[in-house]
Amino acid sequence: MVGDRLREYLLEANSLPGDIALTIDDDVPMETAREEYESNYERPFLDSASRTLFHTPRDDGDTLNSTRSLYDSDISYTTLYHRRYVKDYYMPNDEEEQTRTQILHNVFLFMLDQKLTTVPLDSPQKILDIGTGTGEWAMAMGDEYPDTEIIGTDIAKIQPTAAPLNVFFEIDDAEEEGGWMWDEDEFDFIHCRSMQGAFKDWKHIYTEAFNHLKPGGWIEIIDFDDHEALLTYFKDYPVVIEWLHTVLEASILSGRPRTALHLEPERLTELGFVDAKSTSKIIPIGIWPDDPLAQQIGKQFLVTQLSGIEAVSLRLLVETMGWDLDDAVKLVEEAVNATRRVALDSENSRGIGFKAKILVGRKPDGTEADDSSTKTVTSINDETLSGT
């Protein structure tokens, strides 16, 4: 079942001014809701007996890093503080978090004007989605590019039990020291979204991506930037500032920093990528936008952030910082309540939003002249998506 807190946020969002289709029936299990979600796709499915969902082992050497084949029982899950985790990653992957990321997918679609990517794709043959989560982006790409093989990887098996015929989900840890399992020059496009704090070594991720992209292939990373500008709206709520700085400190101590350093174009160009570009967009949070669609997205984004405060906090505060669980829960609850109050004050919070950054780069195809024009990095100023 969807967690009580997320259900509360969803119900609250539904009661806000304006129309918003965001309801979850308390009596419907998450798997049923997911099956209804899958049934909306007007295309054939590949069921779970096939390559998609990790069933038939290929050989005795199959591991977590060589996998279209593992059973769910081969993955080690840990339940702590009523949340479910995999390995030492501090973000949960339980039903509450899955629902949150599904809503966030809709927010990203709004941010990109209903597009799935910003990079130019010309008849791609193979696309990789790292950290695919519940697989919304991968399945949507499968719809848009029906002749393209889409592979979505994650460290947990939380994807639907059916997928488009050209979409395959695999259990894989992109941080494995042995490198990625695919051939070099294999993918036309590698996509990574909402993975801030997921990796200890982004240089390793980018190096592997460069090696496994075809010449001329693109990489795109979408994540949230630092929140310092956001904090100006919380001058009267120091608990939010305390929470944000404490979680940031804990993430750095854990070795998986929740910073935006991996979104700098130079991170790509130093490894050989060209045409590196960084674009910033500010996603509204709350009810302040005058445009009805932007306000609806602001409500949905608020839901994801209220739920996300606990998701990102508990394991970091208790295990990394050594806090007592009750103290961690108290800080989370106070930060949630303060964020809700600020976001629902449509006048005093006008303009409040989270900055998202889109970083893209291309692997040279061997035809460019080796001059500065192909190695230039570009940054585009913030665009506020308020509809006004």
Secondary structure, 3 states (H helix, E strand, C coil): CCCHHHHHHHHHHHHCCCCCCCCCCCCCCHHHHHHHHHHCCCCCEECCCCHHHCCCCCCCCCCCCCECCCCHHHCCEEEECCEEEECCCCCCCCHHHHHHHHHHHHHHHHHCCCCCCCCCCCCCCEEEEECCCCCHHHHHHHHHCCCCEEEEEECCCCCCCCEECCEEEEECCCCCCCCCCCCCCCEEEEEEECCCCCCCCHHHHHHHHHHHEEEEEEEEEEEECCCCCHHHHHCCCHHHHHHHHHHHHHHHHHCCCCCCHHHCCHHHHCCCCEEEEEEEEEEECCCCCCCHHHHHHHHHHHHHHHHHHHHHHHHHHHHHCCCCHHHHHHHHHHHHHHHHHHHCCCCCCCCCEEEEEEEEEECCCCCCCCCHHHCCCEEEEEEECCCC
